């Protein structure tokens, strides 16, 4: 009789321990409920509880960089702590603002991220290679506040004239240094913070009141808001706002020489490419994937990010971000991603694939994801539902609390045998 390998034992024991913890979980005073569902004759357990967020400690301020459709830091932390060990590689193929990567580094894991949107690396990389606050302040004092070139007058719908001049001058400075290849950690940090502060709904942003800070309206839409609210863009000092945000992001952060962030932040790997084509990642190296894919025609990233793209000299029409209306085409695309994940996962590695979006309560994305992962060679081990308004299992697996967006995270757990 052939004995199981060490990898198989490790995977099986880790999975058994994880599922036992899910069953016994009562950190927030609720007991886990379970039910099963058949997927092509495979019976998969659902585990339903409030596993994180509502009554848990706040996440580190370093995460407070806005990005559309991002998950909370407690989600990747939950899986990183339970399914990996110090020094393991943790990967997010749709990294967005980099939540998984930052949590991985803080927890002493090696972060790897991929996103077709080049803004993702601009927003994440500086927070894994932190400058000193004084460096940022000194660098800002050296940057011109008067632009050398033309100013986009159509942006006056968002910004006071003096503010727009400052933004334009900073943009010129950053683009020039980017082209010369002389951007350093202070410059990248300033670029990240400024990109994050371009538009928002409070005095902490550069703009007049607009929609939430993770998207930008069109010029015409902003004109309508200004007219409806009788608003004129106020004068903002972008230097002081960047300094204020820098201090907020770095507050309470202790990056000692041997901390995970200091050690593994500089080891982070960033790819700007499609998630199904990541040849720069070696086979059999990733212990855990934690990600949330682009959902079914819910978020228009190009539309939301046009102003951020302008500031960073990116042509959004060249960014081939997936956006599918047809569930079958979405499933086919996810199958190609799972095939690539299977290649790079270690034997005994795991995938936590968040599928929280439901289209008007009519589609449970796990119904598409489980077969896609199975076709790629992965094994669906469980589906975890983190429910913020936890009542009864029937509500979680049914429709009641999912019609207008969802209060739940739904995560399919796969493993590679």
MIDOVEX-598993 format. One record per residue (C-alpha): residue number from 1; x, y, z. Coordinates in Angstrom, 2 decimals, decimal comma, m for minus. Layout:
# MIDOVEX-598993
+-----+---------+---------+---------+
| seq |       u |       v |       w |
+-----+---------+---------+---------+
| NUM |       X |       Y |       Z |
...
+-----+---------+---------+---------+
//
This chain:
# MIDOVEX-598993
+-----+---------+---------+---------+
| seq |       u |       v |       w |
+-----+---------+---------+---------+
|   1 |    0,00 |    0,00 |    0,00 |
|   2 |    1,42 |    3,40 |   m1,01 |
|   3 |    1,77 |    5,87 |    1,82 |
|   4 |    0,41 |    9,41 |    1,27 |
|   5 |    3,08 |   12,04 |    0,65 |
|   6 |    4,00 |   14,71 |    3,19 |
|   7 |    2,35 |   17,32 |    0,94 |
|   8 |   m0,89 |   15,32 |    0,87 |
|   9 |   m0,84 |   14,92 |    4,62 |
|  10 |   m0,14 |   18,62 |    5,11 |
|  11 |   m2,95 |   19,61 |    2,77 |
|  12 |   m5,41 |   17,14 |    4,29 |
|  13 |   m4,54 |   18,04 |    7,87 |
|  14 |   m4,63 |   21,77 |    7,17 |
|  15 |   m7,96 |   21,46 |    5,40 |
|  16 |   m9,41 |   19,32 |    8,19 |
|  17 |   m8,24 |   21,80 |   10,81 |
|  18 |   m9,67 |   24,71 |    8,79 |
|  19 |  m13,07 |   23,09 |    8,35 |
|  20 |  m13,19 |   22,14 |   12,02 |
|  21 |  m12,48 |   25,74 |   12,97 |
|  22 |  m15,27 |   26,93 |   10,68 |
|  23 |  m17,71 |   24,57 |   12,37 |
|  24 |  m16,66 |   25,61 |   15,87 |
|  25 |  m16,31 |   29,33 |   15,11 |
|  26 |  m18,15 |   31,54 |   17,61 |
|  27 |  m15,88 |   34,57 |   18,02 |
|  28 |  m18,81 |   36,97 |   17,63 |
|  29 |  m21,38 |   34,97 |   19,60 |
|  30 |  m22,95 |   33,10 |   16,72 |
|  31 |  m22,79 |   29,46 |   15,81 |
|  32 |  m21,90 |   28,28 |   12,35 |
|  33 |  m24,74 |   26,87 |   10,28 |
|  34 |  m24,08 |   24,42 |    7,48 |
|  35 |  m25,87 |   22,98 |    4,50 |
|  36 |  m24,78 |   21,12 |    1,38 |
|  37 |  m25,36 |   21,56 |   m2,29 |
|  38 |  m24,61 |   19,23 |   m5,18 |
|  39 |  m22,40 |   20,40 |   m8,03 |
|  40 |  m22,30 |   17,73 |  m10,76 |
|  41 |  m22,65 |   14,96 |   m8,18 |
|  42 |  m20,06 |   16,51 |   m5,87 |
|  43 |  m21,56 |   17,45 |   m2,52 |
|  44 |  m20,01 |   20,66 |   m1,17 |
|  45 |  m20,50 |   22,03 |    2,32 |
|  46 |  m21,48 |   25,66 |    2,94 |
|  47 |  m20,34 |   27,23 |    6,23 |
|  48 |  m22,36 |   30,27 |    7,29 |
|  49 |  m21,40 |   32,65 |   10,09 |
|  50 |  m20,07 |   36,12 |   10,77 |
|  51 |  m16,40 |   35,24 |   10,45 |
|  52 |  m14,96 |   38,77 |   10,27 |
|  53 |  m15,49 |   42,52 |   10,01 |
|  54 |  m18,54 |   43,75 |   11,93 |
|  55 |  m17,20 |   43,41 |   15,49 |
|  56 |  m13,57 |   42,80 |   14,66 |
|  57 |  m10,68 |   45,20 |   15,17 |
|  58 |  m10,36 |   47,87 |   12,52 |
|  59 |   m7,89 |   47,13 |    9,73 |
|  60 |   m4,63 |   49,01 |    9,54 |
|  61 |   m4,94 |   52,59 |    8,15 |
|  62 |   m2,43 |   51,67 |    5,44 |
|  63 |   m5,36 |   50,05 |    3,61 |
|  64 |   m7,32 |   53,30 |    3,37 |
|  65 |   m6,80 |   53,87 |   m0,34 |
|  66 |  m10,08 |   53,93 |   m2,24 |
|  67 |  m10,74 |   51,60 |   m5,15 |
|  68 |  m13,98 |   50,41 |   m6,67 |
|  69 |  m15,32 |   46,99 |   m5,64 |
|  70 |  m12,52 |   46,15 |   m3,21 |
|  71 |  m12,98 |   43,73 |   m0,32 |
|  72 |  m12,18 |   44,44 |    3,31 |
|  73 |   m8,71 |   43,51 |    4,66 |
|  74 |  m10,21 |   41,10 |    7,18 |
|  75 |  m11,19 |   38,78 |    4,32 |
|  76 |   m7,68 |   37,93 |    3,07 |
|  77 |   m6,32 |   37,98 |    6,63 |
|  78 |   m8,80 |   35,27 |    7,64 |
|  79 |   m7,45 |   32,87 |    5,01 |
|  80 |   m3,79 |   33,89 |    5,18 |
|  81 |   m3,66 |   33,21 |    8,91 |
|  82 |   m5,26 |   29,76 |    8,54 |
|  83 |   m3,98 |   28,39 |    5,23 |
|  84 |   m0,37 |   29,64 |    5,06 |
|  85 |    2,77 |   29,88 |    7,15 |
|  86 |    5,43 |   32,57 |    7,52 |
|  87 |    7,42 |   32,96 |    4,30 |
|  88 |    4,76 |   31,42 |    2,01 |
|  89 |    3,84 |   33,11 |   m1,26 |
|  90 |    0,36 |   34,69 |   m1,32 |
|  91 |   m1,07 |   35,82 |   m4,66 |
|  92 |   m3,96 |   37,92 |   m5,95 |
|  93 |   m4,55 |   37,73 |   m9,74 |
|  94 |   m7,04 |   40,63 |   m9,62 |
|  95 |   m5,21 |   42,72 |   m7,03 |
|  96 |   m7,08 |   46,04 |   m7,38 |
|  97 |   m5,80 |   48,35 |   m4,65 |
|  98 |   m3,62 |   45,57 |   m3,24 |
|  99 |   m5,51 |   44,56 |   m0,10 |
| 100 |   m4,36 |   40,93 |   m0,22 |
| 101 |   m0,74 |   41,92 |   m0,83 |
| 102 |   m0,57 |   44,38 |    2,06 |
| 103 |   m2,13 |   41,89 |    4,48 |
| 104 |    0,26 |   39,20 |    3,25 |
| 105 |    3,31 |   41,38 |    3,89 |
| 106 |    2,08 |   42,50 |    7,31 |
| 107 |    1,60 |   38,82 |    8,20 |
| 108 |    5,16 |   37,92 |    7,09 |
| 109 |    4,21 |   36,29 |    3,78 |
| 110 |    5,65 |   37,10 |    0,36 |
| 111 |    3,07 |   39,06 |   m1,72 |
| 112 |    2,52 |   38,68 |   m5,45 |
| 113 |   m0,13 |   40,59 |   m7,39 |
| 114 |   m1,41 |   40,89 |  m10,92 |
| 115 |   m3,88 |   43,28 |  m12,52 |
| 116 |   m4,45 |   44,34 |  m16,12 |
| 117 |   m5,07 |   47,87 |  m14,83 |
| 118 |   m1,72 |   49,68 |  m14,40 |
| 119 |   m3,29 |   51,86 |  m11,69 |
| 120 |   m3,23 |   48,83 |   m9,39 |
| 121 |    0,55 |   48,72 |   m9,15 |
| 122 |    0,68 |   52,52 |   m8,75 |
| 123 |   m1,68 |   52,25 |   m5,76 |
| 124 |   m0,16 |   49,18 |   m4,12 |
| 125 |    3,61 |   49,22 |   m4,63 |
| 126 |    4,30 |   52,43 |   m2,62 |
| 127 |    2,57 |   50,93 |    0,42 |
| 128 |    4,97 |   47,99 |    0,37 |
| 129 |    8,06 |   50,19 |    0,10 |
| 130 |    7,33 |   52,95 |    2,56 |
| 131 |    9,14 |   56,30 |    2,57 |
| 132 |    9,76 |   58,31 |    5,70 |
| 133 |    7,11 |   60,98 |    6,28 |
| 134 |    9,82 |   63,67 |    6,39 |
| 135 |   11,07 |   62,48 |    2,99 |
| 136 |    7,63 |   63,05 |    1,52 |
| 137 |    7,32 |   66,51 |    3,05 |
| 138 |   10,77 |   67,54 |    1,82 |
| 139 |   10,09 |   66,23 |   m1,67 |
| 140 |    6,78 |   68,09 |   m1,88 |
| 141 |    8,63 |   71,32 |   m1,05 |
| 142 |   10,79 |   70,78 |   m4,16 |
| 143 |    7,93 |   70,24 |   m6,64 |
| 144 |    6,79 |   73,27 |   m8,69 |
| 145 |    3,24 |   74,49 |   m8,11 |
| 146 |    2,95 |   76,36 |  m11,41 |
| 147 |    2,53 |   74,22 |  m14,54 |
| 148 |    4,80 |   74,67 |  m17,53 |
| 149 |    2,34 |   73,39 |  m20,11 |
| 150 |   m1,35 |   73,83 |  m20,88 |
| 151 |   m4,07 |   73,29 |  m18,28 |
| 152 |   m7,25 |   71,33 |  m19,04 |
| 153 |   m9,94 |   73,94 |  m18,53 |
| 154 |  m12,70 |   71,33 |  m18,70 |
| 155 |  m11,46 |   70,07 |  m15,32 |
| 156 |  m12,44 |   73,36 |  m13,71 |
| 157 |  m15,79 |   71,69 |  m13,11 |
| 158 |  m13,95 |   69,64 |  m10,45 |
| 159 |  m11,22 |   72,01 |   m9,27 |
| 160 |  m10,55 |   75,62 |   m8,34 |
| 161 |   m8,16 |   77,27 |  m10,81 |
| 162 |   m5,29 |   77,42 |   m8,31 |
| 163 |   m5,87 |   73,81 |   m7,30 |
| 164 |   m5,91 |   72,66 |  m10,92 |
| 165 |   m2,64 |   74,49 |  m11,52 |
| 166 |   m1,07 |   72,61 |   m8,61 |
| 167 |   m2,43 |   69,27 |   m9,82 |
| 168 |   m1,18 |   69,92 |  m13,35 |
| 169 |    2,28 |   70,92 |  m12,14 |
| 170 |    2,52 |   67,80 |   m9,98 |
| 171 |    1,37 |   65,68 |  m12,91 |
| 172 |    4,04 |   67,19 |  m15,16 |
| 173 |    6,73 |   66,55 |  m12,55 |
| 174 |    5,74 |   62,89 |  m12,03 |
| 175 |    5,38 |   62,10 |  m15,74 |
| 176 |    8,77 |   63,67 |  m16,46 |
| 177 |   10,47 |   61,62 |  m13,74 |
| 178 |    8,66 |   58,49 |  m14,91 |
| 179 |    9,97 |   58,97 |  m18,46 |
| 180 |   13,50 |   59,59 |  m17,15 |
| 181 |   13,33 |   56,52 |  m14,92 |
| 182 |   14,18 |   58,55 |  m11,81 |
| 183 |   11,05 |   58,05 |   m9,70 |
| 184 |   11,99 |   57,01 |   m6,16 |
| 185 |    9,92 |   55,78 |   m3,22 |
| 186 |    8,97 |   59,33 |   m2,14 |
| 187 |    7,78 |   60,20 |   m5,66 |
| 188 |    5,80 |   56,97 |   m5,96 |
| 189 |    4,19 |   57,60 |   m2,59 |
| 190 |    3,21 |   61,15 |   m3,57 |
| 191 |    1,78 |   59,87 |   m6,86 |
| 192 |   m0,24 |   57,19 |   m5,03 |
| 193 |   m1,69 |   59,64 |   m2,50 |
| 194 |   m2,46 |   62,29 |   m5,11 |
| 195 |   m4,18 |   59,70 |   m7,33 |
| 196 |   m6,27 |   58,68 |   m4,33 |
| 197 |   m7,19 |   62,30 |   m3,49 |
| 198 |   m8,27 |   63,49 |   m6,95 |
| 199 |  m12,02 |   63,36 |   m6,34 |
| 200 |  m14,23 |   62,78 |   m3,35 |
| 201 |  m16,98 |   64,10 |   m1,16 |
| 202 |  m15,14 |   65,78 |    1,72 |
| 203 |  m12,58 |   68,58 |    2,23 |
| 204 |   m9,85 |   65,92 |    2,37 |
| 205 |   m9,99 |   65,62 |   m1,43 |
| 206 |   m8,78 |   68,01 |   m4,12 |
| 207 |  m12,18 |   68,37 |   m5,78 |
| 208 |  m15,56 |   69,91 |   m5,19 |
| 209 |  m18,17 |   67,47 |   m3,83 |
| 210 |  m18,53 |   64,53 |   m6,18 |
| 211 |  m19,38 |   60,85 |   m5,96 |
| 212 |  m17,41 |   58,54 |   m3,62 |
| 213 |  m13,62 |   58,67 |   m4,05 |
| 214 |  m13,30 |   55,40 |   m5,90 |
| 215 |  m14,73 |   56,75 |   m9,15 |
| 216 |  m14,98 |   59,93 |  m11,19 |
| 217 |  m18,03 |   61,25 |  m12,98 |
| 218 |  m17,93 |   62,65 |  m16,48 |
| 219 |  m17,50 |   66,40 |  m16,85 |
| 220 |  m21,17 |   66,79 |  m17,85 |
| 221 |  m22,37 |   64,75 |  m14,88 |
| 222 |  m20,26 |   66,84 |  m12,52 |
| 223 |  m21,69 |   70,01 |  m14,03 |
| 224 |  m25,15 |   68,73 |  m13,16 |
| 225 |  m24,12 |   68,02 |   m9,56 |
| 226 |  m22,60 |   71,49 |   m9,20 |
| 227 |  m25,75 |   73,11 |  m10,55 |
| 228 |  m28,10 |   71,00 |   m8,42 |
| 229 |  m26,12 |   71,68 |   m5,23 |
| 230 |  m25,18 |   75,24 |   m6,16 |
| 231 |  m21,47 |   74,40 |   m5,79 |
| 232 |  m18,28 |   76,03 |   m6,95 |
| 233 |  m14,96 |   74,16 |   m6,62 |
| 234 |  m13,17 |   75,42 |   m3,48 |
| 235 |   m9,49 |   76,24 |   m3,37 |
| 236 |   m7,49 |   73,35 |   m1,92 |
| 237 |   m3,82 |   73,16 |   m1,00 |
| 238 |   m2,90 |   69,79 |   m2,47 |
| 239 |    0,49 |   69,73 |   m0,73 |
| 240 |   m1,10 |   69,98 |    2,69 |
| 241 |   m3,75 |   67,41 |    1,76 |
| 242 |   m1,08 |   64,95 |    0,61 |
| 243 |    0,84 |   65,46 |    3,86 |
| 244 |   m2,34 |   64,95 |    5,91 |
| 245 |   m3,22 |   61,74 |    4,08 |
| 246 |    0,38 |   60,50 |    4,36 |
| 247 |    0,31 |   60,91 |    8,12 |
| 248 |   m3,06 |   59,15 |    8,32 |
| 249 |   m1,85 |   56,17 |    6,28 |
| 250 |    1,35 |   55,79 |    8,28 |
| 251 |   m0,16 |   56,33 |   11,72 |
| 252 |    0,69 |   53,68 |   14,35 |
| 253 |    2,77 |   51,86 |   11,75 |
| 254 |    5,89 |   50,29 |   13,19 |
| 255 |    8,11 |   48,99 |   10,42 |
| 256 |   11,08 |   47,52 |   12,22 |
| 257 |   13,94 |   46,03 |   10,29 |
| 258 |   12,65 |   42,50 |   10,90 |
| 259 |    8,93 |   43,17 |   10,40 |
| 260 |    7,01 |   41,35 |    7,69 |
| 261 |    6,27 |   44,59 |    5,87 |
| 262 |    9,93 |   45,64 |    5,81 |
| 263 |   11,17 |   42,15 |    4,95 |
| 264 |    8,63 |   41,03 |    2,38 |
| 265 |    7,37 |   44,38 |    1,09 |
| 266 |   10,54 |   44,76 |   m0,95 |
| 267 |   10,20 |   41,15 |   m2,15 |
| 268 |    6,74 |   41,80 |   m3,59 |
| 269 |    6,17 |   40,98 |   m7,25 |
| 270 |    3,80 |   43,01 |   m9,44 |
| 271 |    2,48 |   42,03 |  m12,85 |
| 272 |    0,48 |   44,27 |  m15,16 |
| 273 |   m1,06 |   41,61 |  m17,35 |
| 274 |   m4,07 |   39,40 |  m17,82 |
| 275 |   m4,68 |   36,96 |  m14,97 |
| 276 |   m4,66 |   34,00 |  m17,36 |
| 277 |   m1,18 |   34,85 |  m18,70 |
| 278 |    1,35 |   35,09 |  m15,88 |
| 279 |    4,48 |   33,39 |  m17,17 |
| 280 |    6,62 |   35,49 |  m14,80 |
| 281 |    5,29 |   33,40 |  m11,90 |
| 282 |    7,01 |   30,04 |  m11,60 |
| 283 |    4,99 |   26,84 |  m11,46 |
| 284 |    4,23 |   25,21 |   m8,10 |
| 285 |    5,24 |   28,24 |   m6,00 |
| 286 |    2,04 |   29,81 |   m4,61 |
| 287 |    0,61 |   28,51 |   m1,34 |
| 288 |   m2,56 |   30,64 |   m1,31 |
| 289 |   m4,56 |   32,70 |   m3,77 |
| 290 |   m7,06 |   35,18 |   m2,34 |
| 291 |   m8,97 |   37,21 |   m4,87 |
| 292 |  m12,23 |   38,74 |   m6,04 |
| 293 |  m12,69 |   38,64 |   m9,82 |
| 294 |  m14,41 |   41,20 |  m12,04 |
| 295 |  m18,09 |   40,43 |  m11,77 |
| 296 |  m20,85 |   40,32 |  m14,33 |
| 297 |  m21,13 |   43,76 |  m15,95 |
| 298 |  m21,38 |   45,56 |  m12,61 |
| 299 |  m18,36 |   47,86 |  m12,57 |
| 300 |  m17,08 |   49,93 |  m15,50 |
| 301 |  m13,45 |   50,39 |  m14,55 |
| 302 |  m12,55 |   52,51 |  m17,58 |
| 303 |  m15,39 |   54,93 |  m16,89 |
| 304 |  m14,65 |   55,13 |  m13,18 |
| 305 |  m10,91 |   55,67 |  m13,58 |
| 306 |  m10,68 |   58,11 |  m16,48 |
| 307 |   m9,47 |   61,01 |  m14,30 |
| 308 |   m6,93 |   58,86 |  m12,48 |
| 309 |   m5,69 |   57,62 |  m15,85 |
| 310 |   m5,30 |   61,21 |  m17,09 |
| 311 |   m3,28 |   62,19 |  m14,03 |
| 312 |   m0,97 |   59,20 |  m14,54 |
| 313 |   m0,68 |   59,55 |  m18,33 |
| 314 |   m2,47 |   56,25 |  m18,99 |
| 315 |   m4,72 |   55,73 |  m21,99 |
| 316 |   m7,71 |   53,81 |  m20,55 |
| 317 |   m8,65 |   52,55 |  m24,02 |
| 318 |   m5,45 |   50,49 |  m24,07 |
| 319 |   m6,34 |   48,71 |  m20,81 |
| 320 |   m8,18 |   45,55 |  m21,82 |
| 321 |  m10,19 |   45,03 |  m18,64 |
| 322 |  m12,63 |   42,13 |  m18,71 |
| 323 |  m16,29 |   43,01 |  m18,61 |
| 324 |  m18,81 |   40,31 |  m19,40 |
| 325 |  m22,58 |   40,45 |  m19,64 |
| 326 |  m22,98 |   36,80 |  m20,58 |
| 327 |  m22,55 |   34,34 |  m17,68 |
| 328 |  m21,16 |   31,60 |  m19,94 |
| 329 |  m18,46 |   33,89 |  m21,32 |
| 330 |  m17,61 |   35,00 |  m17,77 |
| 331 |  m17,35 |   31,36 |  m16,72 |
| 332 |  m15,12 |   30,54 |  m19,69 |
| 333 |  m12,79 |   33,41 |  m18,77 |
| 334 |  m12,64 |   32,23 |  m15,15 |
| 335 |  m11,76 |   28,73 |  m16,38 |
| 336 |   m8,68 |   30,15 |  m18,13 |
| 337 |   m7,73 |   31,91 |  m14,89 |
| 338 |   m8,17 |   28,74 |  m12,84 |
| 339 |   m6,03 |   26,84 |  m15,34 |
| 340 |   m3,22 |   29,33 |  m14,74 |
| 341 |   m3,78 |   29,22 |  m10,98 |
| 342 |   m3,49 |   25,45 |  m11,08 |
| 343 |   m0,10 |   25,80 |  m12,79 |
| 344 |    1,37 |   28,20 |  m10,24 |
| 345 |   m0,15 |   26,67 |   m7,08 |
| 346 |    1,91 |   24,34 |   m4,96 |
| 347 |    0,51 |   20,85 |   m4,51 |
| 348 |   m1,39 |   21,31 |   m1,27 |
| 349 |   m2,05 |   24,99 |   m2,02 |
| 350 |   m5,41 |   26,73 |   m1,78 |
| 351 |   m7,56 |   29,29 |   m3,59 |
| 352 |  m10,08 |   31,50 |   m1,77 |
| 353 |  m12,23 |   32,87 |   m4,59 |
| 354 |  m14,71 |   35,56 |   m3,51 |
| 355 |  m17,98 |   35,55 |   m5,48 |
| 356 |  m20,10 |   37,92 |   m3,43 |
| 357 |  m21,92 |   39,65 |   m6,27 |
| 358 |  m25,36 |   38,40 |   m7,24 |
| 359 |  m27,16 |   39,83 |  m10,27 |
| 360 |  m30,54 |   40,92 |   m8,86 |
| 361 |  m30,63 |   37,76 |   m6,80 |
| 362 |  m30,88 |   35,58 |   m9,90 |
| 363 |  m27,30 |   34,25 |  m10,21 |
| 364 |  m25,15 |   32,66 |   m7,56 |
| 365 |  m21,67 |   32,95 |   m9,00 |
| 366 |  m20,46 |   29,85 |   m7,18 |
| 367 |  m22,67 |   27,93 |   m9,60 |
| 368 |  m20,34 |   29,14 |  m12,35 |
| 369 |  m17,10 |   29,12 |  m10,37 |
| 370 |  m17,17 |   25,58 |   m8,98 |
| 371 |  m17,40 |   23,91 |  m12,43 |
| 372 |  m14,78 |   26,31 |  m13,81 |
| 373 |  m12,30 |   25,43 |  m11,08 |
| 374 |  m13,03 |   21,72 |  m11,42 |
| 375 |  m12,44 |   21,86 |  m15,19 |
| 376 |   m9,01 |   23,40 |  m14,50 |
| 377 |   m8,09 |   20,51 |  m12,19 |
| 378 |   m8,82 |   22,11 |   m8,81 |
| 379 |  m10,97 |   20,53 |   m6,09 |
| 380 |  m13,79 |   22,58 |   m4,54 |
| 381 |  m13,52 |   21,90 |   m0,80 |
| 382 |  m16,09 |   24,24 |    0,73 |
| 383 |  m18,03 |   27,47 |    0,33 |
| 384 |  m17,81 |   29,97 |    3,14 |
| 385 |  m20,48 |   32,64 |    3,59 |
| 386 |  m19,55 |   35,56 |    5,80 |
| 387 |  m22,87 |   37,19 |    6,63 |
| 388 |  m22,96 |   40,62 |    8,26 |
| 389 |  m26,70 |   40,43 |    8,94 |
| 390 |  m26,74 |   36,83 |    9,98 |
| 391 |  m30,23 |   35,46 |   10,57 |
| 392 |  m30,93 |   32,02 |    9,20 |
| 393 |  m29,28 |   29,82 |    6,64 |
| 394 |  m32,26 |   30,05 |    4,31 |
| 395 |  m31,68 |   33,78 |    3,96 |
| 396 |  m28,02 |   33,33 |    3,12 |
| 397 |  m28,41 |   30,70 |    0,50 |
| 398 |  m31,64 |   32,13 |   m0,77 |
| 399 |  m32,39 |   35,55 |   m2,09 |
| 400 |  m33,78 |   37,67 |    0,73 |
| 401 |  m30,73 |   39,70 |    1,70 |
| 402 |  m29,11 |   39,69 |   m1,75 |
| 403 |  m31,46 |   41,53 |   m4,04 |
| 404 |  m29,90 |   44,99 |   m3,90 |
| 405 |  m26,26 |   44,11 |   m3,53 |
| 406 |  m25,27 |   41,77 |   m0,75 |
| 407 |  m24,32 |   41,96 |    2,90 |
| 408 |  m22,39 |   38,74 |    2,51 |
| 409 |  m19,07 |   37,57 |    1,17 |
| 410 |  m19,30 |   34,19 |   m0,54 |
| 411 |  m15,93 |   32,46 |   m0,95 |
| 412 |  m15,31 |   29,22 |   m2,77 |
| 413 |  m12,33 |   27,32 |   m1,33 |
| 414 |  m10,36 |   25,20 |   m3,79 |
| 415 |   m7,27 |   23,07 |   m3,28 |
| 416 |   m4,66 |   21,58 |   m5,56 |
| 417 |   m3,99 |   17,91 |   m4,83 |
+-----+---------+---------+---------+
//
